[in-house]
């Protein structure tokens, strides 16, 4: 059966991949991708995806994915790790806001309440403009980390 994404390596690409695999000085993931491309090379009587997967101990879809990446972006795209997307700031509460939260949790609760709830603390932190928004889960994690008791 004809592959949707065929792999045909030039002699230079093949030599480069063989040198990469022979050195063994790269990440295991990169070496496995290089081995997949070497085994899938149509110029060297490429193996089937199932045979490559079995020989290298990977899933068949991994072999298909590497073939596709090679066809769409070339050798470097298939072997190298994809860049990670930018992530938003992980910390909602900085050290100063955490200190205010701890102090607030240790203070007297609002009228009609016996103790502070996580939702009340989150709402009060927003109302006092220490943060733009914060979830009750985040408040709970911070208080757990500081080992503070709300009652």
Backbone as numpy.savetxt, mean C-alpha at the origin, in Angstrom:
# Nx Ny Nz CAx CAy CAz Cx Cy Cz
-3.00 -21.38 -27.93 -3.84 -20.20 -27.93 -2.95 -18.96 -27.93
-3.28 -18.01 -28.77 -2.53 -16.77 -28.89 -2.79 -15.91 -27.66
-1.71 -15.41 -27.08 -1.82 -14.56 -25.89 -2.27 -13.16 -26.29
-3.08 -12.57 -25.43 -3.55 -11.21 -25.69 -2.39 -10.23 -25.58
-1.52 -10.46 -24.59 -0.36 -9.60 -24.39 0.88 -10.46 -24.54
1.45 -10.45 -25.72 2.64 -11.25 -25.98 3.90 -10.56 -25.46
4.90 -11.38 -25.14 6.18 -10.86 -24.68 7.24 -11.29 -25.68
7.83 -10.33 -26.34 8.94 -10.60 -27.24 10.10 -9.70 -26.84
11.10 -10.31 -26.21 12.25 -9.56 -25.72 13.31 -9.46 -26.80
13.96 -8.30 -26.87 15.11 -8.17 -27.75 16.29 -8.85 -27.08
17.36 -9.06 -27.84 18.55 -9.70 -27.24 19.09 -8.88 -26.08
19.09 -7.55 -26.25 19.58 -6.69 -25.18 18.74 -6.78 -23.92
17.42 -6.80 -24.10 16.52 -6.93 -22.96 16.70 -8.27 -22.26
16.85 -9.33 -23.07 17.02 -10.67 -22.51 18.31 -10.76 -21.71
19.40 -10.22 -22.27 20.69 -10.24 -21.57 20.59 -9.44 -20.27
19.92 -8.28 -20.33 19.76 -7.46 -19.14 18.98 -8.18 -18.04
17.90 -8.86 -18.43 17.10 -9.60 -17.45 17.88 -10.79 -16.88
18.63 -11.48 -17.74 19.43 -12.61 -17.25 20.51 -12.13 -16.28
21.09 -10.97 -16.57 22.10 -10.41 -15.67 21.45 -10.01 -14.33
20.26 -9.44 -14.40 19.52 -9.04 -13.20 19.21 -10.26 -12.33
18.69 -11.31 -12.95 18.35 -12.53 -12.22 19.61 -13.19 -11.68
20.68 -13.19 -12.46 21.93 -13.83 -12.04 22.60 -13.13 -10.88
22.42 -11.81 -10.80 23.07 -11.07 -9.71 22.40 -11.38 -8.37
21.07 -11.49 -8.39 20.33 -11.78 -7.17 20.38 -10.67 -6.15
20.70 -9.46 -6.57 20.86 -8.34 -5.63 19.68 -7.38 -5.63
18.58 -7.81 -6.17 17.38 -6.98 -6.20 16.32 -7.61 -5.31
15.19 -6.93 -5.19 14.10 -7.47 -4.36 13.57 -8.75 -4.99
13.03 -9.61 -4.16 12.48 -10.89 -4.64 11.37 -10.65 -5.65
10.58 -9.63 -5.43 9.47 -9.31 -6.34 10.00 -8.92 -7.72
11.04 -8.12 -7.74 11.62 -7.68 -9.02 12.24 -8.87 -9.74
12.93 -9.74 -9.01 13.54 -10.92 -9.62 12.46 -11.86 -10.17
11.38 -12.01 -9.46 10.29 -12.88 -9.93 9.68 -12.31 -11.21
9.50 -11.02 -11.26 8.95 -10.40 -12.48 9.90 -10.60 -13.66
11.19 -10.47 -13.41 12.17 -10.70 -14.47 12.12 -12.14 -14.94
12.00 -13.08 -14.02 11.91 -14.50 -14.40 10.65 -14.78 -15.21
9.55 -14.14 -14.83 8.30 -14.31 -15.59 8.50 -13.87 -17.03
9.12 -12.71 -17.22 9.33 -12.21 -18.58 10.27 -13.12 -19.36
11.30 -13.63 -18.72 12.22 -14.54 -19.41 11.50 -15.82 -19.84
10.67 -16.36 -18.98 9.95 -17.60 -19.31 8.86 -17.36 -20.35
8.28 -16.15 -20.36 7.18 -15.84 -21.28 7.67 -15.37 -22.65
8.95 -15.17 -22.82 9.51 -14.63 -24.07 9.18 -15.54 -25.25
8.43 -15.01 -26.21 8.04 -15.78 -27.39 9.24 -16.11 -28.27
10.28 -15.29 -28.24 11.48 -15.54 -29.04 12.27 -16.73 -28.52
12.00 -17.14 -27.28 12.70 -18.28 -26.70 11.70 -19.39 -26.36
10.70 -19.57 -27.24 9.66 -20.60 -27.04 9.01 -20.46 -25.68
8.33 -19.34 -25.51 7.72 -19.00 -24.23 6.80 -20.07 -23.67
6.81 -20.15 -22.36 5.98 -21.11 -21.64 4.56 -20.59 -21.54
3.64 -21.46 -21.18 2.27 -21.04 -20.92 2.22 -20.35 -19.56
1.17 -19.55 -19.37 1.03 -18.84 -18.10 0.92 -19.81 -16.92
0.17 -20.88 -17.12 0.00 -21.86 -16.04 1.33 -22.51 -15.67
2.14 -22.83 -16.67 3.44 -23.47 -16.40 4.39 -22.51 -15.70
4.39 -21.24 -16.14 5.24 -20.23 -15.49 4.81 -20.05 -14.04
3.50 -19.95 -13.82 2.98 -19.75 -12.47 3.39 -20.91 -11.56
3.26 -22.13 -12.07 3.62 -23.30 -11.27 5.12 -23.31 -10.98
5.94 -23.02 -11.98 7.40 -23.07 -11.82 7.92 -22.01 -10.85
7.31 -20.85 -10.87 7.80 -19.75 -10.04 7.03 -19.58 -8.74
5.98 -20.36 -8.57 5.22 -20.28 -7.32 4.41 -19.01 -7.17
3.86 -18.54 -8.28 3.01 -17.35 -8.25 1.65 -17.71 -8.84
0.70 -16.81 -8.74 -0.62 -17.03 -9.32 -0.58 -16.75 -10.82
-1.46 -17.41 -11.55 -1.52 -17.24 -13.00 -1.85 -15.79 -13.35
-2.72 -15.14 -12.54 -3.08 -13.75 -12.83 -1.87 -12.83 -12.67
-0.91 -13.21 -11.83 0.31 -12.42 -11.70 1.09 -12.46 -13.01
1.19 -13.63 -13.60 1.88 -13.77 -14.89 1.16 -12.93 -15.95
-0.16 -13.01 -15.98 -0.93 -12.22 -16.94 -0.71 -10.73 -16.74
-0.68 -10.30 -15.47 -0.50 -8.89 -15.16 0.87 -8.39 -15.62
1.90 -9.21 -15.43 3.25 -8.80 -15.85 3.33 -8.74 -17.37
2.70 -9.69 -18.05 2.65 -9.63 -19.53 1.98 -8.33 -19.99
0.87 -8.00 -19.36 0.13 -6.80 -19.74 0.97 -5.55 -19.49
1.61 -5.48 -18.33 2.43 -4.31 -18.02 3.59 -4.16 -19.01
4.17 -5.30 -19.43 5.24 -5.25 -20.43 4.72 -4.72 -21.76
3.55 -5.22 -22.18 2.99 -4.80 -23.46 2.60 -3.33 -23.46
2.11 -2.85 -22.32 1.64 -1.46 -22.27 2.73 -0.44 -21.96
3.74 -0.84 -21.19 4.71 0.15 -20.76 6.17 -0.19 -20.96
6.46 -1.38 -21.46 7.84 -1.75 -21.70 8.46 -2.49 -20.52
9.74 -2.75 -20.67 10.47 -3.58 -19.71 10.52 -2.97 -18.32
10.90 -1.71 -18.22 11.02 -1.07 -16.91 9.68 -1.05 -16.17
8.62 -0.77 -16.91 7.29 -0.71 -16.31 6.87 -2.07 -15.77
7.26 -3.14 -16.45 6.88 -4.48 -16.03 7.68 -4.97 -14.83
8.94 -4.56 -14.73 9.82 -5.09 -13.69 9.84 -4.22 -12.44
9.83 -2.92 -12.62 9.96 -2.00 -11.49 8.65 -1.90 -10.71
8.79 -1.48 -9.50 7.64 -1.27 -8.63 6.89 -0.01 -9.06
5.57 -0.08 -9.01 4.78 1.10 -9.35 4.90 2.14 -8.25
4.95 3.42 -8.61 5.02 4.45 -7.56 3.72 4.47 -6.76
3.85 4.68 -5.47 2.69 4.72 -4.60 1.98 6.07 -4.74
0.66 6.07 -4.69 -0.06 7.34 -4.81 0.17 8.21 -3.57
0.02 9.50 -3.77 0.14 10.42 -2.65 -0.98 10.13 -1.65
-0.63 10.18 -0.41 -1.62 9.92 0.63 -1.85 11.20 1.44
-3.07 11.37 1.92 -3.33 12.55 2.73 -2.59 12.45 4.06
-2.51 13.57 4.73 -1.87 13.60 6.05 -2.54 12.58 6.94
-1.74 11.75 7.58 -2.28 10.67 8.39 -2.78 11.14 9.75
-2.11 12.10 10.34 -2.47 12.52 11.69 -3.47 13.66 11.65
-4.60 13.43 12.25 -5.62 14.49 12.35 -5.29 15.37 13.54
-4.84 14.75 14.62 -4.51 15.49 15.85 -3.00 15.51 16.03
-2.42 16.71 16.09 -0.99 16.81 16.38 -0.79 16.75 17.89
0.41 16.88 18.33 0.71 16.77 19.76 -0.03 17.78 20.61
-0.12 19.01 20.13 -0.81 20.04 20.89 -2.31 19.74 20.99
-2.92 19.31 19.90 -4.35 18.98 19.92 -4.61 17.77 20.81
-3.67 16.80 20.79 -3.81 15.64 21.67 -3.78 16.06 23.13
-2.90 17.01 23.46 -2.82 17.50 24.84 -4.12 18.18 25.24
-4.69 18.99 24.35 -5.97 19.65 24.64 -7.09 18.62 24.80
-7.06 17.59 23.98 -8.08 16.54 24.08 -7.98 15.81 25.42
-6.77 15.50 25.84 -6.58 14.82 27.12 -7.06 15.70 28.27
-6.71 16.98 28.21 -7.16 17.90 29.26 -8.67 18.02 29.26
-9.27 18.08 28.07 -10.71 18.18 27.97 -11.38 16.92 28.53
-10.82 15.76 28.24 -11.39 14.50 28.73 -11.30 14.39 30.25
-10.31 15.05 30.85 -10.15 15.02 32.30 -10.96 16.11 33.01
-11.53 17.02 32.23 -12.29 18.11 32.82 -13.70 17.64 33.20
-14.44 18.53 33.80 -15.81 18.24 34.19 -16.67 18.09 32.95
-17.48 17.04 32.88 -18.33 16.85 31.69 -19.42 17.91 31.62
-20.05 18.06 30.47 -21.12 19.06 30.32 -22.29 18.78 31.26
-23.10 19.83 31.50 -24.27 19.68 32.38 -25.19 18.59 31.85
-25.70 17.80 32.75 -26.62 16.73 32.39 -25.91 15.45 31.98
-24.58 15.44 32.03 -23.80 14.25 31.67 -22.98 13.80 32.86
-22.88 12.50 33.01 -22.06 11.96 34.09 -20.59 11.89 33.68
-20.36 11.62 32.38 -18.98 11.57 31.87 -18.99 11.96 30.40
-17.80 12.19 29.89 -17.63 12.55 28.48 -17.80 11.30 27.62
-18.51 11.41 26.52 -18.54 10.34 25.52 -17.53 10.72 24.43
-17.15 9.75 23.63 -16.20 10.04 22.56 -16.79 11.02 21.55
-18.09 10.89 21.29 -18.75 11.81 20.35 -18.78 13.24 20.90
-19.06 13.37 22.20 -19.06 14.71 22.80 -17.67 15.34 22.74
-16.64 14.54 23.03 -15.27 15.06 22.96 -14.91 15.49 21.54
-15.30 14.69 20.55 -15.01 15.04 19.16 -15.72 16.33 18.79
-16.99 16.46 19.16 -17.74 17.68 18.85 -17.14 18.91 19.54
-16.74 18.75 20.78 -16.16 19.88 21.52 -14.82 20.30 20.93
-14.02 19.33 20.47 -12.72 19.67 19.85 -12.93 20.49 18.57
-13.98 20.17 17.83 -14.29 20.93 16.61 -14.83 22.31 16.98
-15.73 22.37 17.97 -16.31 23.64 18.38 -15.26 24.58 18.94
-14.26 24.04 19.64 -13.18 24.86 20.19 -12.12 25.19 19.15
-12.31 24.68 17.92 -11.44 24.95 16.77 -10.01 24.45 16.95
-9.86 23.32 17.63 -8.56 22.67 17.69 -8.30 21.89 16.41
-9.39 21.41 15.79 -9.31 20.70 14.51 -10.54 21.06 13.69
-10.44 20.84 12.37 -11.58 21.10 11.49 -12.63 20.01 11.63
-12.16 18.78 11.74 -13.06 17.65 11.95 -12.26 16.51 12.56
-12.94 15.70 13.35 -12.31 14.54 13.98 -13.40 13.53 14.30
-13.09 12.27 14.13 -14.08 11.23 14.42 -13.96 10.76 15.86
-15.02 10.14 16.34 -15.01 9.59 17.69 -13.98 8.46 17.78
-13.78 7.73 16.70 -12.77 6.66 16.69 -11.37 7.22 16.93
-11.06 8.33 16.26 -9.75 8.96 16.45 -9.58 9.42 17.88
-10.62 10.02 18.43 -10.58 10.46 19.83 -10.31 9.26 20.74
-10.99 8.16 20.48 -10.79 6.96 21.29 -9.38 6.42 21.20
-8.81 6.42 19.99 -7.43 5.94 19.83 -6.43 6.82 20.57
-6.64 8.13 20.50 -5.73 9.05 21.19 -5.81 8.84 22.70
-7.02 8.75 23.21 -7.17 8.57 24.66 -6.66 7.20 25.11
-6.81 6.20 24.29 -6.28 4.88 24.62 -4.75 4.93 24.66
-4.17 5.66 23.71 -2.72 5.78 23.65 -2.17 6.49 24.87
-2.89 7.47 25.39 -2.42 8.22 26.55 -2.83 7.57 27.85
-3.59 6.48 27.76 -4.06 5.75 28.93 -4.87 6.61 29.89
-5.54 7.61 29.34 -6.34 8.46 30.21 -7.69 7.79 30.46
-8.23 8.09 31.60 -9.53 7.55 31.97 -10.54 8.69 31.99
-11.69 8.47 31.37 -12.72 9.51 31.37 -13.65 9.38 32.54
-13.33 8.62 33.52 -14.26 8.51 34.62 -13.71 7.69 35.68
